[in-house]
């Protein structure tokens, strides 16, 4: 594989990463913008032993910040066990409660922007290489 092709392939992989991370960020932003903010108070988490990596299925009660809406038996998935009574940020979008994480949204935005910067840098380097 030539160096020019390797740079183009790497740029393509970074574009895929940027697309995936960017889609997750956009989804979170839509949840923030259109949903009623609140928290899920964790009741219990059980480990899913069938999963390939650590996964915990948790249940709890969602309540909006203004206490106008309450949903019992809300289910969500975590990569770690939440303690009973822990409060997890979430939004209510229609009938769906979505767990949200400002830190994860920010991390996704950083990954997206870094991937785009990497793509631009690789394409500039590729353009400066002599033709083969």
N, C-alpha and C positions, 0 to 999 in steps of 0.2 A: 504494500500500500504506500502510495506516495505521501509525502508530507502534506501536500495541499489537500489530498483526499482525507487524511487523518484529521486535519484541522476542521474540515467541513463536517465530518462525522461527529466530532466532539461538539461542534456548534449545534448540530441537530439534536444531540442528546441533551445539551443544555436547554434548548428550546422546549423539549418535551418536559424537562423538569420545571421550567418557567411556566408552562401551560398548566401543569398539575397544581403547583403551588399557588399560582394566580387564581385558578378556579376555586380553590379552597378559601382563599382570602375573599374573593367576591361573594361567595356563599355566606361566609361569616358576616361580611358587611351588610348584606341584604337582611340577614337575621337581625342584626343590630338596628338597622334603619326602620324595618317594618314590624318588628315584634314588640311585645310588651315585655319589658325587662323584669327579671325577678331572680329567685334562687330555688334550687332543689335542696331540700333537707333530706340527707341520706338516711334511709331506714336500714338497709342491709346490702352487702355485696357478697357475691359468691363467685369463686374462681371457675372459669370454664376450662376444664382440663382437656377438652377436645381441640382447643385452639393451638396453633403452632407456636405462638408466642404468648407471653402472659396477658391474660384478658379476664376482666372481672365484669360480670353483669350485675348492675346495681339497680335498686329501686328506691324511690323516695317520694316526697310530696313537693310539688311546685307551687310557689305563691308569688304573685307579682309584687313589685316593690311597693305599690300603693295599696296592697292587700285586697284588691278588687276581684281577683280571680285566684282560685285554688284548685289544683288537680292532684288527686291522690293516685298512688300506684304508677307513677311515672317511671319508665325504664330508660337506662342509659348504660353505655359501655365505657369502661376505663382500662388503662394499662396497669393500674395499681388499685389496691383495695382502699376505698374511702371508709373512714370510721363512721359508725352510726352517729347522727347528729351534725356531721360536717355539712357545710353549705357550699353548693356548687353554683356558679353563675349560669343563668340560662335565659332563654327568651321563649315567649309563646307566640307562635306564628300560625294563625288559624287554629286548627285543632292539635297542632304538633308542638311539643316542647323540645327545644333544641339546646343542648348543653353548649355553652360558648366559653371561649378562653381568650381574653385580650392578649395574653402572652403568646399563645399559639398563632393568633391572627397577625401579630407583629412579626413573629418569626417567619411566617409564610410570606409576608411582604418583603422581608429582608432577603429571603431565598429567591424570590421572584426577581427583585431588582439586581441582586448579585448575578443571577443567571443571565439576565439581559445584558449586563455589563460584560460578562464573560463572552457572550456571543459576539458582541460588537468588537471586543479586543481580538478574538480569534479571526474574525472576518477581515479586520484591518491587517493582521499579521499575514493572513493568507494572500491578501491582495498585494502585499509588498514582496512576496516571494517571486523569484524569477519563473517565467512559464516553463513548463516541462515538455 
